[in-house]
Amino acid sequence: MPALAYMLIQVEHGTIDKVSQRLMKFKEISDLHHLYGEFDIIVKVETDNSAHLQDFVANKIRPIKNIKSTQTLITSDVF
């Protein structure tokens, strides 16, 4: 079953463009927006299944240099 999630991302000061460019290289990320407030970036992540989502977040997103923290919001239903 396909998995859909939104990720809120905090980055080191002055690195938002660099991190955004890196994130947009992933096919799993379909949308990216810069934010004001506690988080700097929100991305929409779409994967084939929840195992792929877990692997993608843990092994592709979180290790990116200059990412300070993430919060992953996994959807339950799509309308």
Residue pairs with C-beta under 8 A, 6 or more apart in sequence:
1 49
1 50
2 46
2 47
2 48
2 49
3 45
3 46
3 47
3 48
3 49
3 50
3 52
3 53
3 74
4 44
4 45
4 46
4 74
4 75
4 78
5 44
5 45
5 53
5 57
5 72
5 73
5 74
5 75
6 42
6 43
6 44
6 45
6 72
6 73
6 75
7 41
7 42
7 43
7 45
7 57
7 61
7 70
7 71
7 72
7 73
8 35
8 38
8 39
8 41
8 42
8 70
8 71
8 72
8 73
9 19
9 23
9 39
9 40
9 41
9 42
9 43
9 61
9 67
9 69
9 70
10 38
10 39
10 40
10 67
10 68
10 69
10 70
11 19
11 40
11 41
11 66
11 67
11 68
12 66
12 67
12 68
15 66
16 34
16 40
16 41
18 66
19 40
19 41
19 64
19 66
19 67
20 32
20 34
20 41
22 64
23 29
23 32
23 41
23 43
23 61
23 64
24 32
26 56
26 60
28 45
28 46
28 47
28 52
28 56
28 60
29 43
29 44
29 45
30 44
30 45
30 46
31 43
31 44
32 41
32 42
32 43
32 44
33 41
33 42
33 43
34 40
34 41
35 41
35 42
39 71
45 53
45 56
45 57
45 72
47 53
47 56
50 74
53 74
57 70
57 72
61 67
61 70
62 70
